[in-house]
Amino acid sequence: MRGRYGYQLAIGVALLLGGALFEAALLLGETAGKLLSRYGLPDRCRARCCTRRRPGTESDGVGGGVGGSSSEVKVEAGSPRQGGSSSSRAAEVMRRRSSAALHRLEREVKQWEGLRDASSVNFSVNAMEHALRRQVAEEGGVAAPWAGLLGAAALGLAAAFALPALFPGSCAWYQVAAAACFAVCAALANAAAAGQADADVSGACGQFALVVGAAWVGGPGGAAGGLVAAGVVSGAAFGAALAMYAWRAGFVVYAAPRAVAAALACGVLAGCLVAPAALLMLQQAAAPGGVGAPSSAFPAPLAAAWRANAAWASSLGVASALPDNALGLAGAAAAAGFLLAAARRGLPAARWIFPLPAALGVAFLTGANVAVDVGIGALITLMWRWRYPRSCDAYAGAVGGALIAGEGLWAVGGGLLAAFGVQAPICMAFS
């Protein structure tokens, strides 16, 4: 942890957190704007504001019950049913929204359609499928995003008061609360990494929380406090990655996000019932010593290594547990990730210039060989799409999957060479 891996861990996690914090701030801003436009102003005040924005709209017939945008106010003001019931106005608003969604779908299909000859039929069908998937995902979105924030706050408070009681002398309630706040950020970052770079970095987030938490608690209970922080952070980050994988699969099979969320909730409830029973069975089967003991039938050497790291970090401070200037570099990396995400969202051509913060963070955490592989693959894909766009859209996924599978098979050769004591050449590992 005091060497190169300490820098990799601090910079990689900070890059992921910077990009995720921008997306979270953007989502919270959009949600606050929607809630303010829906519940923040009375209907008459909102109608007057919309009328001032459009001087040509008459303000006489715009009474209560205006719940849409300024264009909807104008239609209702000039409509012969302006004195009708609220149900007719609501039906008119729903009709306009459905028509707008249909027009958006048609525009997207026309944008992605190729030539209108027989050779582009397959390409047009793929574009239509992609447009339909986006339509299902946007219309069936999870309602009330503030419910997720309330649920995370409730779970954080429950952990802050329950974990110190379960592990007495390990950490204080405010330290667990701080770990829970960091767990929310780590979950957002890991969800972005799983969705954009197809990587799960929950282990790296847990190791970072282990070192920082153990160094913060310190003393005899520092090791247990670091393990508690690592469990809270890595559990939340791993669950976020699984949820993102499930939503990606639902996008492919035209499943509504609400249905995927309901399935995830059922799976979590089933795990809450099955996991304790499975742990009790393993403890009985692993006697003597229980699960994780070196003499039992189910040893856990990785758990012993994590506890040793936590005990080592608890004897030092936060600044001493990490390499020199690692915290400063982590702050700079977080700011860089935030600015990169903002530039990619604000500038239309920035996505061809600036990389994804999630991809940069994963490259720092996985090592140089994966970073070089991803860079070469991205360059090949760009050249392929520039010369042959239709074949690239049709076969890029299959080619990329085959390359990943081939690299995984080549790991068998690396294992055989390591078994015979032969050092791997430069094409297999960077030393």
N, C-alpha and C positions, 0 to 999 in steps of 0.2 A: 504493500500500500504506500510505502514511502518512495517508491520508484516510479517507473513510467506508467504503470497501471493506475496509480493515484491520479496522475494528470488526465489519463484517458477517462477515468470514471467521473472526475469533477467536470471536465469540459463537455463530455458527451451528455451527461444528465442535465447540465445547465442549458445546452443547446435545445434539448427536447423541451425543457420547462419554458424557455423563452418563447418558442413557437406556440406551445400550448396556452400560455398565458394570453397571448394576443388573440387567439381564437376564442378563449373564454371571455375576454373583455368584449370582443365583437359580438358574441352571442348574448351576453348580458345586456349590452346596449340595445341590440335589436329587440330583445324580449321586453326591456323596460319601455322602449318606444311603442311596442304593440299594446302593452298593458295600459300605458298612459293614454294612447289614442282610443282604447276601448272603455276604460273605466275612470280615467283621470279627469275628464271634462264632462260636464252635463251635455245633453243632446242639443239644447238651444245654443249654448256657447260654441259647441263644435260646428253647428250649422252656420252661425254668424261668422266664425273664422273662415270657413270654407267659402262663404259668400264674398268676404272681403278679398280672398285670393282670386276669385273670378268675378270681375266687375260686371260682366254681362249677365250674371245670374240674378234673377229676381229673388228678393228676400221675403216676399209677402207670404207665399204659401209654404215656406219651409218650416214646418212645425216640429214637434217632438218626434222621436223615433228615427232620427238620422243616424245610421250606424256604419256607414261606409266611407269611401273616399270622396274627394271633391267632385269627381265625375258622377258618382252616384247621387250626390246632392243635386247636381244640375238636372239630371234625368227626372228625379222625383219632383223637383220644383216645376218643371215644364210639363209634367205628366197630367193627363186629365183625372188620374186617380190620386191626386195629391191630398185629397181629404178623406181617402179611404182608410181602411183598417190597417193596423200594424202588420197583420199577416200578409196582406197583399204587397206591402213594401218589402217585407222580408223575402217573399218569393221572388220579387223583382231583383233584389240584390243577389240572391243565390243564382238566378238565371244569368245575370251578368258575369258573376264569378266563374260559372261553368263555361260560358262562352269564351271568357278570357283564357281559361286553362286550355280549351280546345285550340284556340288560335296560337297559343304558345307551343303546343305540341306540333301543330302543323308547321310553324316556322322552324322548329328544331329539325323536323324531318327533312324539310326542304334545304336546310343548311348542310345537312350531312349526306344528302343524296348525291350520287355521282352522275355520270352521263346516263341518258335515258335510253340506252340501247341494251341489247340482250346481254352484253358482257358485264354490265354493272348491276344485274338483278340481285346477285348475292350480296353485294355491298349495300344496296338500298334496303334489303331485308334486315341486315345487321344494324343499319342506322335506325330503322323502325323499331326493332327490338330494344335498342338502347334508349330510344326516346320513350317507349312505353314503360320501361323499367324506372326511368327517372320520374315519369308521371305518377306511377304507383307509389314511389318512395316519397314524393313531395305531398301528394294528397293524403296519404295515410300516416303522416308524421305523428310522433308521440306528443299528445296534448300536455299543456301546463308544464313547461320545462322548469318552472320554479319548484315543482314538486321534488325534482331530483336534488336541488340544493337543500330543501328542507329535510329530505331523507338523509343526506350526507351529514348535515348538522346534528340530526337526532342520533345517528350512529356514532358520530364523534363524541358527543356528550356521554352517551352510554359507555363507550370505551374508556373515556377519561375517568369515570368513577368506578368501572368494573375491573379494569386491568390492574390498577394498584392494589385492589383488594385481593385479586387472584394471585398476584406476585408481590407479597408484602416486602417492603424494603428495597424494591427495585427502582421505582421511579415515582415522581409526584404526578398529580392529576394534570397540572398545566403542561408538563412535559409530554404526556400522552396526547393532550389536546393539540399541542404544536405538531406532533407526529401525524395526527389526523388531518390537520390543515395541509401539511406537506403531502399526505397521501392523496388528497383530492387533486393537487397539482400533478403528482406523479401519475395518477390514473388518467388525467387528460393527456399528458405527454405520451404515455404508453398506448393509449387509444389512437393518437395521431401516428405513432410509429407503426402500430399494427395495420392501420388503414392505408397509410401512404407508402411505407417501406416494407410492409409484410414481416415485421420483426417484433418480438416480444422481449422487452428490456426490463421486465419486472425484477429479475435477479440483480441487475446493476443498480436499480433504484433502491432495492432492499439493502444491498451492501453499502451504498452511500448513507442511508439512514442508520445502518448498524454502526458505522464508524462515528458519525456525528452524534448519534444518541448516546452511545457508550461513553464518548469523551465528555459530553455535556453532563451526564449523570455523575460519572466518576465514582471513586470509592469502592467499597465492597459490592454494592449493588449495581455497579456500572455495566457489568457483563449482562445481567438480566435485563436492565433497562435498554441496552442496545438491541438485544434480541426482541424485546417487546416492540420497539420502534420499527425494527426490520420486518416483523410479522405484520404490523398494521399497514406499512407502506407497500410491501411486496404483495400482500393479499389484495389490496385495493387495485394496484396496478395490474395484477394478473387477471382479476375479474373484468377490468375495463378492456383488456386485450381480447378476452374471450367474447365479450359482448360485441366488440367491433368485428371480429371474425363472423359471428352469427349474423350481424346486419349485412355484412358483405355477401354472405351466402343467401340471405333473404332477398337482396337486390337482384341476384342472378335468377332466382326462381320466382320472381314477381310476388314475393310475400310482403304484406304490409308491415311497416315497422312496429305497429302496435301488436300485431300477432307475434312477431319475434320477441318483443319485450315481455309478452305474457308467457311465452315458452321459456324464456330465461328465468322469469320469476318462479315458474313451476320447478325448474331444475335446481334453483338455489334452495327452495323449500325442501325438495327431496334430499339434497345434500346435507342440509341441517339435521335431518333425521337419520340418514344412513351413515354419515361420517363418524359421529360419536360411537355408534354401535360397531363399526368396523375397527375403530381404534381400540375399543375394549377387547374385541376378539384377538387383535394382534398383540396386545399386551399379555393376554393369557397364553398365547402361543409362543411368545418370545421369552417367557420366564426361563431362568432367573434374570432379574435386572430390568425387565421391560424393554419396550422398543427403544432402540438407540444405544443400548449398553453394548460394549465391545464383546462381551461373552455371550450375548443373546443370539437367537436365530435370525434376528433382523437388526444388524448393526447399522448405524447411520454415520459414516465417516464425515460426510459433508456438514452435518450438524455439529460435530466436534470441531471441525475447522472454523465454522462461523463463531462458535463460542470462544475459541482461542483468539480469533481476531477481536471479538468484543472485549475480552479480558485485557488484551494488549492495548486497545484504544482507550479503555477506561483509566489506565494508568497515565495517560497523556492528556493534553488539552486538545481542543478542536483544531487549532492551528498546528500543533505538533503531530497530530495523527496523520495529516495530509502532507504532501511535499511542499517545498517552499513556493510561495506565491500561488498555490493552487486555488485558494479561495478568491483571489483577485482575478485570476484567469477565468474562474467559473462565473463571476459577475460579468466580466466582459463578454463571455460566450452567451450568457443569458440575454444581455442587451443585443448582441448580434442576432440571436435567433428571433427576438421580438421584431427588430428592424427588418430582417429578411422576410418574415411573414407579412409585415405591414406593406413592404414594397411589392411583394408578389400579389397581394390583394388590391393595392391601390393603383399600380401601374399595369396597363394591359400587356405590354411586351416584357415585363419583368420576369415572367416565368420561364422565358427562354434564356435569361441572363443569370438570375439569382437561383441558387439551389434551394431545395426544401430544407428547413431546419431539422425535420425528423430524419431525413436522409443523412445529413451531416452528423447528427448525434449518433445514429446507428453505426455510421462509418467509424467514428471514434471508439465506440464500445466494442465492435466486433473485430477490429484489427485491420491491418493494411491489406491483407489478401482479399478480403471481402470488398473493401473500398475500391481496389483496383478492378476487381471483377465487375462491380456495379458501374464504374466509370466507363469501362470498355463496352459493356452492354448498352449503356445509354448512348454512347457515340455511334455504335452500330445501328441502333434503332432510329436515331435521328437521320443518318444517311439513308437508311432503307426507306423511311417515310418520305424523305425528300425526293427520292428517285421513283419509288413504286408505292404510292400511298395505299392503294387498295389491297395489294398483297400483304403489306405490313399490318394493316388492320385485321386481316384475316388470319395471319400465321405468326404474328409476333409473340402471342401468348404461348403457343405450342413450342416455338423455338426456345423461348426463355425457360419454360418448364423443363425441356429436354436438357438444356445446358446445366440447370441446377441439379437435375437428377444425375447427369454425368459427373459433376463435381462430387456429389455424394458417394457415387460408386468408387471414384478415385480415392476416397478416404480409406477404403479397404486396403488399397495398396500402401498408403501411408502407415496404416496400422501394422501391416506385415513387415515393412521395413523397420519400424520402431521395435517390433518384437525381436528382430535379429540384430538390433543395435546399430542400424544404419541410419545416419542423419539424413533427413529429408532434403532434397535439392531445392533450389530457389523457386521452382515452379509450384511447390507444394506448401511452402511456409517461408515467411520472412524472418530472418535472424539478424 
